[in-house]
Amino acid sequence: MYRLLIVEDEDIIRLGIKKIIQEMGLRLSEILEASSGSEALLLAKNDPVDIIITDIKMDNGDGLELIRKLTETKSNTKFIILSGYGQFALAQQAISMGVSEYLLKPIKKKNLFDALTKLIAQLDATKPLASVESTHTSSVYNHRYLFAVCLPLADYKPPQVDKKSEKVVHPESLSAHLYSHNRSDSGYVEMIIGIATATVTGNRQLYQLVVNLLTQQGLLKNLTPTIGISPYSEESEMLPRLIEQSSYALDFRLLRPSIRHFSFKEIASSNSPFMNSNVFTQSIRSALHERNLQPLLQAVEDWFRFNLQQPDITPSFIIETLYSLLVFSEFNSEKENEWNWQTHNDLIRMYRGSDSFEQFKDRVKDRFAQIQRATARNRPIDSNAISFIVKYLERHYDQNITLSSAAEQIFMNPSYFSTLFKKKTGINFVHYLQKLRIEKSKDLLLHSQLKIYEVATQCGFTDEKYFFKVFKNLTGLTPNEYRDKSDYQ
């Protein structure tokens, strides 16, 4: 279990973050609070914490100074920095000090969960094995230390089956034991391996042990497979996380084709800089908007070529960026897909099922081409784009959304988008978003025990006073009056 400290001088934001984290079910023994960098420094020095979430700029001792002073003490604390728009120069200073997690305010719940999960995984990976907390280990696992490995289907040979008993043949191993292996829907083969002692420490040594074991089991097509390897754990309850870690590590195989073993411990400890959209992404967006296939395919080709040249590119960045582009292009095809994770899952399967990055790139280009051909040429894309934004707002109203950021989702000029949105909906964008958020807040006020500031935060308002003002303007009542009135009806 780990200790976390939230450093934020605005009470409503600090309490909102704490509430969100408490609902995530992460392995945190304590969530502390501090309203300034100086207060946080005193807390961390007296009783060290594992993770600090800090605002980058505060009145009484800012986050940068806190990070700098704790770093000087050789602290192993992990940091997540929060910043508002226009503060990226400060964020770059924090990144230069080794901080890898950077979140824009107001925070998206998924981004916060992903950042915390990553840092907890890093802490797990660096924690001495003997001190790993253990509740109980299932008696099914006779070896003390468990870890997960993943390999692509291209390297996997299905096990021999005894036709009489229809049971898989698993010869025993002296140094290690293969407990399970399963072909996942995402395209990898997932395995759980146990060893009696943690004497195997080097990646090359561990890789060779896995290869020897799988060769003995007759599960390899060749003797030089590509393998993703998780850290050790003594807890059987950690197995789902270990499998995720080995899959995440193996995802780097297309980016580094000359490497045969990928350790999650090494990958998780490397810092990836904050990556943003670039001119090549804009080219894809423009080609999508113009519905011109050949420029689109060339733009996708240029995007891949540029990103493969970046030293810190990650598989998740590639998947997430392509996902946002594909969702919009699919929405404008004749078959309007519901906004779900099917496209995201398809991308993961395409990536993990590819033998090379070239093959994955070709599959992505084919996907764009299929969508482009299915798009009705005579269909009014502008009207459809507004329908897309309406659905987008319905799913993301709790996040920081501005007219400009919404226009960017459909690759429009903000001024033109504003005019078109009002023409199609009969109301301007800001008022539409306000009404949507207030309707969502009314439901929470009636059907939850959340405090008013919590309702405001969950509906996309970062300022409780502003929430009160908008709520009363649209309903004629304050949030408290609305809740009280409903109690008597």
Secondary structure by P-SEA (a helix, b strand, c coil): cbbbbbbcccaaaaaaaaaaaaaccccccbbbbbccaaaaaaaaaaccccccccccccccccaaaaaaaaaaacccbbbbbbbcccaaaaaaaaaaacccccccccccaaaaaaaaaaaaaaaaaaccccccccccccccccccbbbbbbbcccccccccccccccbbbbbbbccccccccccccccbbbbbbbbcccccccaaaaaaaaaaaaaaaccccccbbbbbbbbbbccccaaaaaaaaaaaaacccccccccccccaaaaaacccccccccaaaaaaaaaaaacccaaaaaaaaaaaaaaaacccccaaaaaaaaaaaaaaaaaaccccccccaaaaaaaaaaaaacccaaaaaaaaaaaaaaaaaacccccaaaaaaaaaaaaaaaacccccccaaaaaaaacccaaaaaaaaaaaccccaaaaaaaaaaaaaaaaaacccccaaaaaaaaccccaaaaaaaaaaaccccaaaaaaaaaac
